[in-house]
Amino acid sequence: MLEIKAKLKIARGAYKVEVKDRLVLPFDERAKSKLRTKLESGTEVALDLPRGEVLRGGDLVTTSSGTVVEVVSRPEKLLHIETKELARVAYHLGNRHVPVQVGDGFLRIAADHVLEDMVKKLGARVSAVEAPFEPEAGAYAAGHRHDEMGHGGKIHEFGEAEHVHDEHCGHDHHHGHPHHHK
């Protein structure tokens, strides 16, 4: 089985690179450091990336055989949120550790009926769309610490599935108390 262990650190178009295949994945799979999947050609690959490395649409990766593969963001069901109070809505989503894509005058999140109801109650207009999801990486990029909440200094990597974080921290983030970050 081919392995993908590295993302090319060059800007797309900086060099003439022959792309041989495509890796088409939704965001939750592009945020995993370890994953078994298939390239568009059907070739099986194993992702083995450094923890916290998130693949973005347009990234180039190399396989163990030296093949250059383009990462493609698979369209997924999202909520497109528009409101005059984007900062307020973004605050409430961020307080719930929801990955958020920030655009010019809009926010996008993975489709979720509970969050849809919440943002509607905040006065936002919400529409369902199917599009590639490219949420913000976060201010800490590699991760953020929860030391003062009694999590023993564990690092929660951005893009890590929240239920995985919840299992290793022993709690869930859908609670009513404020969360302070370093």
N, C-alpha and C positions, 0 to 999 in steps of 0.2 A: 504494500500500500504506500502511495506517495505521502510525504509529510510536507506541511507548510509550517515553517518555523520563523519566517521573517517577512516583514513588510519592507518593500524598497523605500528608502529614505530620500529618493529624488523626486523633484516636482514632475508631475505628469507633463510630458512634452519636452522636458529638459534634454533628453537624449532619445535617439531613435531606438525604441525597444519593441521587439516583436512579441506581441501578446498572442499566446497559443490557445488559451481557453478562458472561460469565465466561471467565477464562483458567485452564484446568485443566492443571496440569503436575506431573510428578514432581520431587523435590528437585533432582536433578542439573541439570535445565533451569531451575528457579527460581533456581539459584545462578549462572547465566551472565548476564553483562552484555549480551551481544549474541547474539540468537537470532531466527531466522525461524520463526514458528509460526502457528497458527490459534486464533481465539477459539472458544468453544463454538458460536457461530452459524455458523461456517465462514469468517468474515472473516479474511483473512490480515493478520498484524501482524508488525512487526519490533521486537524489544526493543532499545533502545539506552540502557541504564542506566549510571550511574556505576560504574566498576570497584569490585567488592567489595560492591555492593548486592545483598542476597539477598531475594527475594520470599518472603513467608510466607503461609500460608493465612489468608484474611480481610483481607489488605492490599487497598487500593484503589489503582488506577493510572488515569492518564488517557491517552487516545489523542490523536494530533495533531488529530483532529476535535473534541476536547473531551468525548468519551464517557467515562463513568466505568465501569471494568471491575473486577470483584471477582476476586482471585486465589484459586484453589481448589487445595489440595494433593491431587493424584491419589493414590489408594491404591496402594501398591507392596509387593512381597514383602520382608518384614523378618524379622529374628531378634529375638524378645522374650526378654531375658535376665534371669533372676532368680537371686540368690545372696545369702548372708549377707555376702559379701565384694565388694560392688559397687565399692568404691573400688579394690580390687586389679584387678578386671576392667577398670574404666574406665582405670586407669593403663596396662595392657597395650594396650588399644585406642588410647588417646591416643598412646602411643609409636609406633604405626603410622600416625598421622595419619588415623584412621578417623572420619568424622562420626558422632557419637553423640547420640541423643535420650535425655535423662535424665528419668525419670518417678519417681513416688513408689514406690520399691522395685524399680524395673526400669530396664534400659537397652534401647535398640533400635538396631540397625544394619541397613544394607542386607544382604540375604541374600548370604552368601559361605561356601562349604563349608570353606575353610581357617580362617577366623575362627571359624566354628561349632565346629570341632574344637578350636581353641585354648581357647576359653572353656569348653568341656566339660571339657578337661583341667585347667582351673583350678577345677573343681567346680561350675560353674554349670548351672542347668536352662535349656534352650533350647527354644523352640517357634517354629514358623513362623507368621507372621501376615501378613495383608494389611491395611494401614492407611496413612493419611497419614504421611509422614516429616517431622518438624520437629526436626532436630538442633540442638544448641547452636551459637550464633554464635561462641563462643570468647572468651577473655578480652581479646583485642585488637580484636575486632569487625571492623575493616577489614582487618587482615592482621598477619602477624608476620614478623620479620626473621630471616635465617639468616646474618648477617654473620660470626660466629665460625666457621662451618663452611666458609668460603671461597666463599660464593655471591655475592660481589661486591655485597652490599647489596640484592639483588633482593627484592621483597616477594612473598610467597606469600599470595594472598588466600584467606581462608576460603571454602569453597564452590567454589573453582576445581577443576576436575577434576584429580586427582592426576597423571595421565599428562601433562597440559599443564605442570604445575609441574615434573615430572621432566624434560620435554624442555627447558624453559628453564633449569633448574638443572644439567642434565647428569648426573643421578643418579636413583636411585629410593629411596623411603623404606623399602623392605622389606629392611633391612640390620640387621646385628647390633650396631652401635655406638650408644651413647647419643646423644641429640639434645638440645642445650642451647639454650634460647630466651631472648632478651632480654625 
